[in-house]
Structures are given as C-alpha cells and as structure tokens.
Amino acid sequence: MDSNEQKSKLWEDGYCSPEQAEKAFRLLDGRWKLFILYHLFRSEPSPLRFSELERLIPNVSQRMLTLQLRSLERHGIVRRQVFAEVPPRVQYALTTFGRDLRPVLHGLLLWADKRPRFQSPTND
C-alpha cells in the first residue's frame, strides 16, 4: 500500500479511527516532549547536549528529561549520540521522522497565537 492509499484510508470520511488517533497522540504524550522538540527544532542543524536541554527547560527534572528523551528515541523521533569521552558527552537531534513534525508544531503554535484574549469579568 503506497502512502496515498494509507493517507486516504487513515482519513476516510475526514476522520481517523479512535485507535489511530490514540496511537498518534501517544507518540507526543508527556508534559515535556513538545518543549524538547521545540528546542531541538530551534537548534537545527546543530544537535543539543543533555545539559543544554536541562538549561533550556529549567523546570524539568533530570530523571523526567531522561525518560522523555528515551521515549522520543524509542519512537524514532529523536536520535541519541553518545561519545566515548570522559566525562561522557551525549547529544540529541531530530531524525527525519522527527523533522516531519515541524509543520505540525508550527501549526499548533500559530493556532495557539490566535486564541482570543479573554478579559476577566468586571463588576459593573
């Protein structure tokens, strides 16, 4: 089945199945994954070291950052490169599959920017 057939099957009647949606959403599930992707996109074409990601996302714990990066790596979105040095150097970069998320993340940011600015109610 070629990609056009897959696309048309995925979006029959304009929707995908709940199972297909859940499978896609789980790839990016997690509080910090979108922050990680954002910073990896900003740094392209240069990879980021673990310590740089820690500095760029100050509220994430080291353990949680590690877990989120491992998940992104397991799903083929991020590539981890370890250098045999002392101290060890680890760099993270987007894979081709991960870079395909650029228009999705860009669209999400554009959508969020259009959000109406609600004012708090006044006591008139």
C-alpha positions as CSV (number, residue, x, y, z in Angstrom):
1,M,0.0,0.0,0.0
2,D,1.6,3.3,-1.0
3,S,1.4,6.5,1.1
4,N,-1.5,8.0,-0.8
5,E,-3.6,4.8,-0.1
6,Q,-2.6,4.9,3.5
7,K,-3.5,8.6,3.8
8,S,-6.9,8.1,2.2
9,K,-7.6,5.0,4.4
10,L,-6.5,6.9,7.5
11,W,-8.8,9.8,6.7
12,E,-11.9,8.2,5.3
13,D,-14.9,10.5,5.9
14,G,-12.5,13.1,7.1
15,Y,-11.6,11.2,10.3
16,C,-9.4,8.5,11.5
17,S,-10.4,5.8,14.0
18,P,-10.1,6.5,17.7
19,E,-7.4,3.8,17.8
20,Q,-5.3,5.6,15.1
21,A,-5.7,8.9,16.9
22,E,-4.7,7.4,20.2
23,K,-1.6,5.8,18.6
24,A,-0.5,9.1,17.1
25,F,-1.2,11.1,20.3
26,R,0.8,8.7,22.5
27,L,3.9,9.5,20.4
28,L,3.9,13.0,21.9
29,D,2.2,12.2,25.2
30,G,4.1,13.7,28.1
31,R,4.5,17.1,29.7
32,W,7.9,17.9,28.3
33,K,8.1,16.3,24.9
34,L,6.8,19.3,23.0
35,F,9.3,21.6,24.8
36,I,12.1,19.2,23.9
37,L,11.0,19.2,20.3
38,Y,10.7,22.9,20.2
39,H,14.3,23.4,21.4
40,L,15.6,20.7,19.0
41,F,13.9,22.5,16.1
42,R,15.4,25.8,17.2
43,S,18.9,24.4,17.4
44,E,18.8,22.7,14.0
45,P,21.0,21.7,12.3
46,S,23.1,21.5,15.5
47,P,22.3,18.8,18.0
48,L,21.8,19.7,21.7
49,R,23.6,18.1,24.6
50,F,21.7,16.8,27.5
51,S,23.0,19.6,29.7
52,E,21.8,22.2,27.2
53,L,18.3,20.8,27.2
54,E,18.4,20.9,31.0
55,R,19.3,24.6,30.9
56,L,16.7,25.4,28.2
57,I,13.9,23.6,30.1
58,P,14.7,24.6,33.7
59,N,11.6,23.2,35.4
60,V,12.1,19.6,34.2
61,S,13.9,17.2,36.5
62,Q,16.9,15.3,35.2
63,R,15.0,12.0,35.5
64,M,12.0,13.2,33.7
65,L,14.1,14.7,30.9
66,T,15.8,11.4,30.5
67,L,12.5,9.5,30.4
68,Q,11.0,11.8,27.8
69,L,14.1,11.7,25.6
70,R,14.2,7.9,25.8
71,S,10.6,7.7,24.8
72,L,11.2,10.1,21.8
73,E,14.2,8.0,20.8
74,R,12.2,4.7,21.1
75,H,9.5,6.2,18.8
76,G,12.1,7.2,16.2
77,I,11.6,10.9,16.7
78,V,15.0,11.8,18.3
79,R,18.4,10.3,17.7
80,R,20.8,10.0,20.6
81,Q,24.5,10.0,20.0
82,V,27.0,9.0,22.7
83,F,30.6,10.0,22.5
84,A,33.3,7.9,24.3
85,E,34.8,10.7,26.3
86,V,35.4,11.5,29.9
87,P,33.1,12.9,31.0
88,P,30.6,11.2,28.6
89,R,29.0,13.5,26.0
90,V,25.5,12.8,24.8
91,Q,23.8,14.7,22.0
92,Y,20.3,14.7,20.8
93,A,19.0,15.6,17.3
94,L,15.8,15.1,15.4
95,T,15.5,12.2,13.0
96,T,14.0,12.6,9.5
97,F,10.7,11.3,11.0
98,G,11.0,13.8,13.9
99,R,11.7,16.7,11.4
100,D,8.4,15.8,9.7
101,L,6.7,17.2,12.9
102,R,7.9,20.8,12.0
103,P,4.7,21.8,10.2
104,V,2.6,20.2,12.9
105,L,4.4,22.1,15.7
106,H,4.3,25.3,13.7
107,G,0.6,24.9,13.1
108,L,0.0,24.3,16.8
109,L,1.9,27.5,17.7
110,L,0.0,29.5,15.1
111,W,-3.3,28.1,16.4
112,A,-2.4,29.0,20.0
113,D,-1.4,32.5,18.9
114,K,-4.9,33.1,17.5
115,R,-6.5,32.3,20.9
116,P,-8.9,35.1,21.9
117,R,-7.6,37.1,24.8
118,F,-10.3,36.9,27.4
119,Q,-10.7,39.7,29.9
120,S,-11.6,39.0,33.4
121,P,-15.2,39.9,34.3
122,T,-15.7,43.3,35.8
123,N,-18.2,44.3,38.4
124,D,-20.2,46.9,36.5
